[in-house]
Amino acid sequence: MPTGRYADVIERLKPGAAAPGEIVDLTGKVLGRHDGIVHFTVGQRRGLGLAVREPLYVVRLEAGTRRVVVGPRAALATRTIHVVDVNWIGDGALDDALAQRREVFVKVRSTRPPRPAWLSLCRAGVEVELIDGEEGVAPGQACVFYDAGGPDARVLGGGFIAATQAMAAMRAEQVPAGA
């Protein structure tokens, strides 16, 4: 960054990105205000400016409404990722390679080791189901597919995360009505 300030670059590229908005909890309750979602990242805990009893983390950023959504650490765990603009360099064509669900390892955080996952084709690209989940996954990040989890792993391909589904949301969907 020429000036050392990421927010300044984003504001120049997308005017209004640093506009103020609300900080809300997972239910939509307003907890505070912020000076622009450009100052936040998914997984962030520090610098929220909230006086609350339990630690809260940025769970997602809603650019359209300029809302920063916060929740407990458990709300960061992502189970399902939708990947687009997939570049497949594994054996065969992507459609053939993923004709059936395929067990792979994926990396969505550059500083963490590859995690076991299942890959399958979906209407919008590739769906990644993380077996153990992963924290701090956000749209726009890269997702790389590997054939193994070790240092000799071969890259099979990758793409960009278009959407995520949290583990907590999946658990809520699995609860029978009236339970």
C-alpha positions as CSV (number, residue, x, y, z in Angstrom):
1,M,0.0,0.0,0.0
2,P,1.6,3.3,-1.1
3,T,0.3,5.2,2.0
4,G,0.3,2.2,4.3
5,R,-3.5,2.4,4.7
6,Y,-5.6,-0.3,3.2
7,A,-8.8,1.7,3.9
8,D,-7.6,4.6,1.8
9,V,-7.0,2.4,-1.2
10,I,-10.4,0.8,-0.9
11,E,-12.1,4.1,-0.6
12,R,-10.5,5.3,-3.8
13,L,-11.4,2.2,-5.7
14,K,-14.9,1.9,-4.3
15,P,-16.2,5.3,-3.0
16,G,-18.6,4.8,0.0
17,A,-16.9,1.7,1.2
18,A,-15.7,3.5,4.3
19,A,-19.2,4.9,5.1
20,P,-20.4,4.4,8.6
21,G,-22.9,1.7,9.6
22,E,-24.2,-0.6,12.3
23,I,-22.5,-3.4,14.3
24,V,-25.2,-6.0,15.0
25,D,-25.4,-9.4,16.6
26,L,-26.5,-12.6,14.9
27,T,-30.2,-11.7,15.6
28,G,-29.8,-8.2,14.0
29,K,-29.8,-6.4,17.4
30,V,-27.8,-3.1,17.0
31,L,-24.8,-3.2,19.4
32,G,-23.0,-0.2,18.1
33,R,-21.8,1.8,15.1
34,H,-18.6,1.7,13.0
35,D,-16.8,4.1,10.6
36,G,-16.8,1.7,7.6
37,I,-16.8,-2.1,7.0
38,V,-13.5,-1.6,5.2
39,H,-11.9,-1.5,8.7
40,F,-13.0,-5.0,9.6
41,T,-12.2,-8.6,8.6
42,V,-14.1,-11.9,9.3
43,G,-12.7,-13.4,12.4
44,Q,-11.5,-10.1,13.9
45,R,-12.0,-9.7,17.6
46,R,-10.0,-6.6,18.6
47,G,-11.1,-3.0,17.8
48,L,-14.8,-3.6,17.7
49,G,-15.4,-0.8,20.2
50,L,-18.1,-2.7,22.0
51,A,-18.6,-3.1,25.8
52,V,-20.0,-6.7,26.1
53,R,-19.7,-9.5,28.5
54,E,-18.4,-12.2,26.2
55,P,-15.8,-12.0,23.4
56,L,-17.4,-11.2,20.0
57,Y,-15.9,-11.8,16.6
58,V,-16.7,-10.4,13.2
59,V,-18.8,-13.2,11.6
60,R,-19.6,-11.5,8.3
61,L,-19.6,-8.2,6.5
62,E,-22.8,-7.1,4.8
63,A,-21.6,-4.5,2.2
64,G,-25.1,-3.7,0.9
65,T,-26.4,-2.6,4.3
66,R,-22.9,-1.6,5.7
67,R,-23.5,-3.9,8.6
68,V,-20.8,-5.7,10.6
69,V,-22.3,-8.8,12.1
70,V,-20.7,-10.1,15.2
71,G,-21.1,-13.3,17.3
72,P,-19.4,-15.8,19.5
73,R,-16.3,-17.7,18.2
74,A,-18.5,-20.8,17.4
75,A,-20.3,-18.7,14.8
76,L,-17.1,-18.4,12.8
77,A,-16.9,-22.1,12.0
78,T,-17.7,-22.7,8.3
79,R,-18.7,-26.1,7.1
80,T,-19.7,-25.6,3.4
81,I,-18.0,-23.4,0.9
82,H,-19.1,-22.6,-2.7
83,V,-16.2,-22.0,-5.0
84,V,-16.3,-20.3,-8.4
85,D,-13.9,-19.6,-11.2
86,V,-12.4,-23.0,-10.6
87,N,-9.1,-23.9,-12.3
88,W,-8.7,-27.7,-12.3
89,I,-5.2,-29.1,-13.0
90,G,-5.9,-32.6,-11.6
91,D,-6.2,-35.6,-13.8
92,G,-9.1,-35.4,-16.4
93,A,-11.7,-32.8,-16.8
94,L,-13.4,-31.3,-13.7
95,D,-16.8,-32.7,-14.6
96,D,-15.3,-36.2,-14.8
97,A,-13.1,-35.8,-11.7
98,L,-16.1,-34.7,-9.6
99,A,-18.7,-36.9,-11.2
100,Q,-19.0,-38.3,-7.7
101,R,-18.1,-36.6,-4.5
102,R,-14.3,-36.7,-4.1
103,E,-12.3,-36.7,-0.9
104,V,-9.5,-34.1,-1.0
105,F,-7.7,-31.7,1.3
106,V,-8.3,-27.9,1.0
107,K,-6.6,-24.8,2.2
108,V,-8.5,-21.6,2.7
109,R,-6.1,-19.9,5.1
110,S,-2.5,-19.5,3.9
111,T,-1.1,-20.0,7.4
112,R,-3.0,-23.2,8.2
113,P,-2.4,-26.8,6.9
114,P,-4.8,-28.3,4.4
115,R,-8.0,-29.6,5.9
116,P,-9.8,-32.8,4.9
117,A,-12.9,-32.1,2.7
118,W,-15.3,-33.5,0.1
119,L,-15.6,-31.8,-3.3
120,S,-18.7,-32.0,-5.5
121,L,-20.1,-30.2,-8.4
122,C,-23.0,-27.8,-7.9
123,R,-24.9,-25.4,-10.2
124,A,-22.7,-22.4,-9.4
125,G,-19.3,-24.2,-9.4
126,V,-17.8,-26.5,-6.8
127,E,-19.1,-27.2,-3.3
128,V,-16.5,-27.9,-0.6
129,E,-17.7,-29.6,2.5
130,L,-15.1,-29.2,5.2
131,I,-15.1,-32.3,7.4
132,D,-14.0,-30.5,10.6
133,G,-15.0,-27.0,9.6
134,E,-12.7,-24.0,9.5
135,E,-12.8,-20.5,11.1
136,G,-12.6,-17.2,9.5
137,V,-13.6,-18.2,5.9
138,A,-15.0,-15.4,3.9
139,P,-16.2,-14.7,0.3
140,G,-13.3,-13.5,-1.9
141,Q,-10.7,-15.7,-0.4
142,A,-8.9,-18.4,-2.4
143,C,-9.6,-22.1,-1.8
144,V,-6.9,-24.6,-3.1
145,F,-7.5,-28.3,-3.5
146,Y,-4.8,-30.9,-2.8
147,D,-4.6,-34.7,-3.1
148,A,-3.2,-35.1,0.4
149,G,-2.5,-33.2,3.6
150,G,1.2,-33.5,3.8
151,P,4.2,-31.6,2.4
152,D,4.3,-33.8,-0.7
153,A,0.7,-33.0,-1.6
154,R,-0.1,-32.3,-5.2
155,V,-2.2,-29.3,-6.1
156,L,-5.4,-30.3,-7.9
157,G,-6.9,-26.9,-8.5
158,G,-8.6,-24.1,-6.8
159,G,-10.9,-21.1,-7.1
160,F,-12.5,-18.3,-5.2
161,I,-14.9,-18.5,-2.4
162,A,-18.3,-17.1,-3.5
163,A,-20.4,-18.0,-0.4
164,T,-20.1,-19.9,2.9
165,Q,-22.4,-21.7,5.2
166,A,-21.6,-21.7,8.9
167,M,-21.7,-24.9,10.9
168,A,-24.1,-23.3,13.5
169,A,-26.5,-22.5,10.7
170,M,-26.4,-26.1,9.4
171,R,-27.1,-27.4,12.9
172,A,-30.1,-25.1,13.2
173,E,-31.5,-26.3,9.8
174,Q,-31.2,-29.9,11.0
175,V,-33.3,-29.4,14.1
176,P,-36.9,-30.8,13.4
177,A,-39.7,-28.3,13.7
178,G,-41.2,-28.2,17.2
179,A,-38.1,-29.7,18.8
